[in-house]
Amino acid sequence: MTTAERKFRPDIEGLRAVAVGLVVLSHAGAGPVEGGYIGVDVFFVLSGFLITGLLVREQATTGSISMAGFYARRARRILPAASLILILTVLASYEWLGFVRGNTIAEDGKWTALFAANLRFASEGTQYLNLTSPPSPLQHYWSLAVEEQFYVVWPLLFLIVAAIAPRVSLRAKLAGALALIIAASLIWSVVQTGSNPTWAFFSPLTRAWELAMGALLAVGEPRLRRLPRAIGPWLSWSGFAAVIGAAFVLDNGTAFPGYAVVLPVAGTAMVVAAGSIAPAAGAERLLGLRPFQLLGQWSYSLYLWHWPLLIIPAQRAGHSLTLAENLSLAVIALGLAIITHYQFENPIRFARPLTRSSRTSIAAGACLVAAAYGLSNWQIRENSSSGSPAPVETAADIFALIAASSAIATLPRDITPSLETANGDFGWLLSAPRECLVDEDVIEPPGCIFGDPEGARTMVLFGDSHAGQWLPAFDTIGKRLGWKVELMAKAGCPAPALDFRKAYQSFTQRIIGPAPKCTPWLENSIARINAMAPDVVILASCNGCEYMVDSNGDVLTREAWAAGLEETLRRITVQGATLAVLGDIPRIKNSVDCLALRADNVQACARPVEAATAATYNDVERQVAESAGVAFIDVTPWFCGATCSPVIGNMVVYTNDYHVTATYVRQLPDQVQAALQPIMETP
């Protein structure tokens, strides 16, 4: 006996509620459901099922598909709430996060309005200097972008498949095409998660199989309805358990999507399939309850509202909010979602002038896209000029500026670099040729010479970007003293010999992947140092940095850092060479954004010295250096007086949480040279 096809599926509406609930709890920081980000994958399967079901039924009923009608329905369903919340998020970001952060979010908004947010965030996430940037309040739109890209490709592919081999059943042809998509996309997801986790997370190619799995269920629904009803409840509860279990089993340390995404996708597919086999049985008895049905109706608006309401207040506060605070914000998001659903989404979606005309619907959708893009394209510029800093002639001058920095009340009008350009004011980027900004796959130092290329003596500056940031000062010193300076730096690869993985803090989780081939780079760099026999080797690295995690996904401990530094110092065996460890810089979180928001209260952005240095492993490096008989250079006095200020003189000190501006480094050659003098004079 064949089960009748249903126009409305309470189980699917209930699954929407489960999916959005898991996502919101995960983002709010509810520890037990740390893996609640899998709710997005549930949405992907459901979307593939529903959209393909509509296409198949239309093809069977009319013999063709109206592309205008399809996109008109999508425009009325997706664009009103998405455009409204995008616009309000950009405006709120300017109001509460300052114009610098607001401009960045507005740029995100341009991509988001054009359904390319996933490509924007994937590209940004692979750039090392963006590693510490706070998550965008629009970052959750990445999943909507993936779905929109699916809506562009799948109907066209559907028509192509329908036109091929007309004597073959449409469902059979579609099933074959979908099986190929599932296999290829899943394999690519596994491969790319291991090699490029950021792109794997955001890419439509790695997520296509999840949507295709839902589509395959829709294509095979007539066969599912013929299966014995008795297997339906078992399949339904098993699938529901798999979805809920995935939220508890997976966590922020799980490499995702990869293999891990199979569990929630398969679980969702089982629940959906069971709803075709045995309607109103199994998990549908739970999912069909009124609270699940209502939350399912509100799920789209809630998904759009919850993330900016969690992110903007946290970034305004400058620290993570408590679980209670986040849950309170989630309740506010739910209230806004309900209002949006009934007062904005549905009135537009079912407006008679729009439902009567596909062209009018599409035109209205285009206007919403244009409005969102147009607002995001309008950006605020700071009023202050960006003149050059006053020249610093002696060591006493800069120390006097540092001492006076704690008294700076308002942002200098001639601040330099400008707050808008501070993020790009990085010495390594500005001072080195392209080949010296080595890519992740490079394992051989390219031989980057600065200072005096003909110098009789040689100094090597060795480490990661925290070595590269000092390049303007070391280049000046080398030219002054006639020393050849060779930079051996690779972003994300510190000088200590460490076994670590690289972590990107995404908006849902920490995306963990392989380190950028640091071990062979380190080995080849040490071999080059030993072969070239320099006079001085300076080791400089980002120590205590959260992006460096061990095999368990935990931040590297002081003990691991000490052991790695000891190992590197032991392996540099140049006879007569002098080694030194350059300590790491004090840290001020989100200093540029803070200055943009508090231009009239600069000291609100300053930090006590103890707080600014607490996260670093300078104490460990000092101990290791002293034990190994090498010099340790403490750079803290070059940044901090009574406090550590983000503005010294008329200069912005930090380009982001972990690096110093080239503008400020250019004022420190005297200080660096004074610290190096005893080392450079050693025979």
Buried (B, 14 or more C-beta within 10 A) or exposed (E): EEBEEBEEBBBBBBBBBBBBBBBBBBBBBBEEBBBBBBBBBBBBBBBBBBBBBBBBEBBEEEEEBEEEBBBBBBBBBBBBBBBBBBBBBBBBBBEBBBBBBBBBBBBBBBBBBBBBBBBBBBBBBBEBBBBBBBBBBBBBBBBBBBBBBBBBEBBEBBBEBBEEEEEEEBBEBBBEBBEEBBEBBBEBBBEBBBEBBBBBBBBBBBBBBBBBBBBBBBBBBEEBBEBEBEBBBBBBBBBBBBBBBBBEBBBBBBBBBBBBBBBBBBBBBBBBBBBBBBBEBBBBBBBBEEEBBBBBBBBBBBBBBBBBBBBBBBBBEBEEBEEEBBBBBBEBBBEBBBBBBEEBBBEBBEBEEBBEBBEBBBEBBEEBBEBBBEBBEEBBEBEBEBEEBBEBEEBEBBBBBBEBBBEBEEBBEBBBBBBBBBBEBBBBBBBBEEEBBBEBEBBEBBEBBBBBEEBEBBBBBBBBBBBBBBBBBBBBBBBEBEBBBBBBBBBBBBBBBBEBBBBBBBBBBBBBBBBBBBBEBBEBBBEBBBEBEBBBBBBBBBBBBBBBBBEEBEBBEBEBBBBBBBBBBEBBEBEEBBBBBBBBBBBBBBBBBBBBBBBEBBBEBBBEBEBBBBBBBBBBBBBBBEEBEBBBBBBBEBBBBBBBBBBBBBBBBBBBBBBBBBBBBBBBBBBBBEBBEEBBEEE
